[in-house]
Amino acid sequence: GLGVLLLLGLISDSQTSRAWTPDASAILYEKYWKLHGGVEAINNRADGVGNSLLALGAQYGWQLAGMMLIGAALMR
């Protein structure tokens, strides 16, 4: 299990991908929701936060699991 975590850590890329940088259409969309707020804007923002948290868990969950395994081994 720990070997798989080390392998995933070695092949992961540390550079920022284009998925994290907004383009012109995303900026225009955010501007629209900011100016025309309401319940739809709140729902849109909540969906965005939820998607970001899922992506964060998927990307860094294995690192957290590895650190927890190392911590458990050190406690023994």
Secondary structure as GFF3:
##gff-version 3
##sequence-region A 1 76
A	DSSP	alpha_helix	2	11	.	.	.	ID=ss1
A	DSSP	three_ten_helix	18	20	.	.	.	ID=ss2
A	DSSP	alpha_helix	24	35	.	.	.	ID=ss3
A	DSSP	alpha_helix	39	75	.	.	.	ID=ss4
###
